[in-house]
Each structure stands twice: as C-alpha cells, then as structure tokens.
C-alpha cells in the first residue's frame, strides 16, 4: 500500500530536481548559446508540468487505504515494544496470554 504513493513521491522529487538543474544550466548557457538556453528552460518547464500532472494523478483513495493500515501497524508495534519491555499490561507472569 505504501509503495505506489512512495514511488510517486520519488518521481516528483526527481523531476523537481531535474527541472531545477535544467533551469540553472539554461541560465548559465545564455551567454554562450541563446538557443540552448531556451531549450533547457523549455525542458525545465516540461519537467515541472509533469510534476503538476503527477500531483493531480495521485490517488487519494490509495492514501485513504494506506492510512488506517499504517495506524494498525503502529499499534501492533507499540504492543510488541510493551511486551518486550514487560511494561504496562505485560508486567505479570501471564504476559504471553495477555498478548493474544
């Protein structure tokens, strides 16, 4: 459930970094080649437009499905840590029975 939103996040981050690098390269090449500068600026604009499309495409339904799963995962992890540290409800000799 986490893989798809995480992949979209990585792709957006990569495209944003690429757009920044292209825009910087375009600004530095302006004195040498105006055409190359415009081309790199255009490529940066296309990369940022792709980021905008990816943000719009992100499925809120997948995020809604992932959020409760993450919540349950954190609750289970909390119980495991309490059990391992013999804390709270798991202090007594019947701690294994309480875990189940």
N, C-alpha and C positions, 0 to 999 in steps of 0.2 A: 504494500500500500504506500510505502514511503518512497519507493524507487522512482515512480513516474514524476511526482512533484519535485523530487530532488534532481532528477535529470533535467527538467525544465529550468530549474534554478541554475544549474551548472551551465546550461546552454545560454541562458540570458546573461550570466556573468561573463562568459567567454565572448559573446557578441558585443557586450558593452566595452570590454577591454580592447577588443579588436577595433571597434569604432573609435575609441579614444586614440589608439595608436595610429590608425589611418588618418584621423584629423590632424594629429601632431605632425605626421610625416608630410601631409599635404601643405601645412602651413610652413614647414621648413623648406620645401621644394619650390615655393612660389617664386623666389628669386632666380632659380635655375631654369625651371620649366613650368610655365603657367598652365599648360595643358595637363601635365602630370599632377599638378597641384589640384586642379579642378576634378580630375578623375579620382584622386584619392579622397577628396572631400565628398564626392558623389558616392563612393564606396562606403565611406563612414555613415553617410545619411541612410543608405540602404541597410547597413548593419543595425542602425538604431531603429529603423522602421520594422525590421524583423523582430527586434526586442519587443516593440509595441504589440506586434501581432502575437507573439508568444504569451505575453501577459494576458491578452484578451482570450487566448485559447485555453488558458489554464482552467482545468475543470474544478469548479467549486464543489461539485459532487464528490470528487475523489478526496478533496481536502476534508469534506464533511465526514466521509467514511474513515479517513485516517485518524482524525482527532480522537474519537472515542476509543479506537484501538490503541492509540498511544497512551491514553488515560488509563486503560486497563493494564497495559504493560507497566506503567509506573507504579500502579497499585500493587501488582504482583511483586515487583522489585522491592518495594517498601516492606512487604510481608516477609520476603526472603531475608532481607537485612535484619529485621527484627528477630526472626527465628535464629539466624546465625549468631547474633549478639546476645541471645537469651534475654531480650528486652520485652517490656510491656506484657502482652498476653502469653508470651512464650518463656516465662521465668521458671515455671514449675517443672516437675518431673514428667508431666503429661503433655509436654510441648509438641511432641510428634502428633498426638491425637488432635490437638488444637489446630495444627497446621492444615489438616484435612478437613 
